[in-house]
Amino acid sequence: MTSVTEAAWDDAQAIGAAPTAPAARTAIAAEQTTAPPGPVTGPVAAVIPGTRTRPEGGMTLAKRMLDVTLALVLLALLWPVMIGLVLLLLVVEGRPIFFLHDRMSTPTRSFKLVKFRTMRCHGEAGGVTGGDKAGRISRLQRLLRRSRADELPQLWNVLRGDISLVGPRPPMPYYVEAFPALYAEVLKSRPGITGLATLRFHAHEEAILATCTSPEITDHVYRRRCVHRKARLDLIYQRRRTVWMDLRLIAETALNVVRPRRRRRKWSRQNRRDRAL
């Protein structure tokens, strides 16, 4: 009998699967020449017929206990690494060390997401990161992004209760305003550092956005190609989430960090196709 977690993986694989190169080429060409769409409407919440939505609020006692326990353990284990990164960034990149960005934990509540700064100051503010910002990221900062070490300070956000360890990535206020119906559903789950959409779609999202040559095109393509698909994966997680599923997602995230070659092999073929567009 298929478990809930395995069923979620199957659903995620079907939705998160990258399109073929010709399809992607046609879509991106169209997106760069057409007007941005309006807010998403329609049966987004019905992505998995026959399942029940979890109670609104997105944080059970068991999930909160798991978050606090693992966040404290990770901070106890990784504080020397974080101190080392602070000193390294201070010497190599200079101040500021941290980057605080407005994100949404619910459709009406914002908070400051904390990360290590991974872009030159004049290029860090606002919008998703596309090919237009590639020149503003140093080798050290690119390494932090690739290893996801830039997100270690978000353990503080977890302890504060702003986010969870596992959940949809917290959206920017701009996108919550642009897609209110969509994020009203997605943000019934507490946002997280990692999640089903992060593991199943993030690498493909980076490949898509790397082809963009201006902030306007990056935003346009993100709205057209990424927002809806990530939301569907987030809603799969929302309907099927369990503590065991959270543990599996955390374990897979850790494995991707420890064994980056495994992750690169998994996505390299499709990424090469996207870069050729």
N, C-alpha and C positions, 0 to 999 in steps of 0.2 A: 504493500500500500504506500502511495506517495505521501511523504510528509508535507506539512505546511511550508517548511523552509524550502524543500526541493521544488514544490509547486511554484513558489515565488521565484526561484531561480529560473525555472523554465519560462515563466511569464516575462521575466526581465530579459532573458536572452532573446526572446522573440521581439520585444519592443526595442531593446537596446542594440540589436544587430545593425551594423553599419550598412548603408546602401551600397549598391555596386558603383564602380567608378563612373560609368556613363550617366547613371541616375544622379549621382552627386554633382557631376559636372553641369548637367542641365539645370539642376535646382539652384546651384550657386550662381550660375549665369543669370537666371531669372531674378533671383533675390537682389542682385546688384543693380538691376535696372527697373524694378517695380517699386511702388510706394509701400511703406511699412503698413502692416495690417492693423486693424483695430484690436480692442481687447478680445481675448479668447472667450467664446461662448460655446454652448453645446454640452453634450453628455460626457464631459471629462470625468466626472465623479463615478460614472458607470463603467469604468475600465475593466472591472472584473465582475461580471454579472453573477448574482447568487451569493455574494459575500456581504458581510455586514461591516459598516464603518465602526471603528473604535470610538469610544466616547470622546467628545470634544475636550481639548486641553492637552492631550497627547503625552501625559506623564503619569504613569502609575507609580505606586510606592515601590514596587520591585525594580522598575526601571530607574527610578531616582536613586535608590540604594546602590544599584549596580554602577551608575554614573559616578557617584561620590566615592565609592570604594576604589574603583579602577583609576579615577583621576588622582586620588591621593597616592595610590601605589605608583602610578606612572611619574608623578612629580617627585616622589621619593627616589625613584630609580634614575630619573633623567635630569635632575637638577644640575649635576656637573656638566652634562652636555649643553644645557640651556645657558649656564654661566659662560661656558667656553664659546658658544655662538655669540653671546652678547659682546664679549671681548673681541672676538674676531671681526664682527661687524663694525664695532667701534673703531678698530684700527684700519680696516680695509675700506669701509664705506662711509664711516663717519656718522654723525647724528642726523636725524633721529634713528634710534634702533628699532623702535616699534611703530607700527602703523595701525591707527584706529579708524575703523570704517563703520558708518551707519548701516545696520542691517535690521531686519524685521524678525521678531520671534513669534508674533501673532500679526494678523492684518492691521492691528491698531497700536502695537507696542514695538518701539525700536530700542536698540541697544548698541553699544560700541563693541564691535568685534576686534579682538587684539591679535595681531600677527607680527612676526618679524618683517621688517621692511624689505621688500624684494624688488623695488623699482626706484629709480632716481626720483627725488622728491617732486620735481615738476611734472612727472608723468604718472604719479601714483593715484591721484584723485580721480574718482568717478569712472563708471563704466566697466564692462568686462574687458579682459585682456585678449587682444588679437594681434595679428601680425604687425599692425601699425605701431605697437609698443615694444616690439622685440628689441629695438636698438637701445631701449632705456633699461634693459636688464643686464647686469654684469654676469660674469661666469659664476661667481660665488652665489649671487642671488638666484641664478638659474638652477644651480645645484640644490639650493634650499627648496625651491619650488618642486623640483623633480623628486626629491626625497620626502617632500611634505613636512620637512623640519620647520618650515616657516609657520606651521600651524600649531606648534607645541604650546605657545602662550594661550591658545584657546582653552587649554585645561582650566585656566582661571575662569573663563566664561562658563565652563561646565560647573565648577564649584559654586559660582554665583547663581546658577539656575537659568542663565540666559539661553543656553543650548544644552543638548544632550551629547553623549558620545556618538550615538547613531541616530540619524534622521535625515531629512532633506537639508541641503545646504541652505543657510539663511539667506533669503533674497534681499537685494537692494530695495529701498523704498520706491525707487522709480518703477521697478517692474511690478511691485505689488499694486501701485496705482494704475499701471497700464493694463494689468490682468486681474482685476479684483475678484471675479468669480472663480478663477482658477486657483489663486492663492488662498481664498477663503477655505477651499478644500484641502490644499497641500499643508497649510499651516495649522490644521487640526492636529498634526503631529509636531512635537517639539523639534525644531531644527537641530542638526547635529554636525559633528566634525567630519564624519564619514557616513556612508549610507549606500543603499542599493543603486541609486542613480550615479553616485560618485564612482563606484567600482565598475559599473556596467557601461557608463557613457562618457566619463570625464576625458579619457584619452581620445575618443573620437571627437568630442567637443573641441579639444585643443587643436586637433588636426584641421577641423573645419574652420575655426577662427584664425588659424595661422595663415590662411589664404587671404584674409581681409587686409586692405591697405589704408583704411581710414577709420576713425572712431565711428563715423556714421554708418559705414558698411558693416563694421563689427557689430554694432548694436542691432542693425537691421537683420543680419544673418542669425544672430543669437535669438532674436525674437521669433524668426521664422523657422529655424532648424532645431533649436535647442530647448526653448522654454517648454513647449508642449510635450516633447518626448521625455524630458527629465521629470516633468510633473506626473506623467503616467507611471513612471517607475516609482516615484515617491508615493503615489497612491496605492500601488501594489504593496509596497512596504507597510503603508498605513493599515491596510486591511488584513495583512497576514503576520504582522509583527508579533514576536514573542521574545522572551529573554534569551532563549536559545538562538533565535535568529540574530539578535543583536551580538551575541558572543561569536557567532560564525562570521558576521560582517567585520567585527573587530579583528578576528584572527586573520581573515583574508587581507585586511588592510595592513596588518603587521607583516604578513608574508610578502606583500608587494613592496614594502619598504626594505625588508631584509634581503629580498631576492628580486631586485629591479629587472634583471635580465628576463625573468619569467614574465613580468608584465610587458616588457618591450617586445618579446617574441610574440606574445598574444596579439599585440596590436600593430606590429611592424608592417605586415602586409597591407592592411587597410590604410595605415598612415602614409605609406609610400604612394598609394593611389591618390590620396587626397592632396599630397604635396605636388603631385604632377598636374593637378587641375589648373 
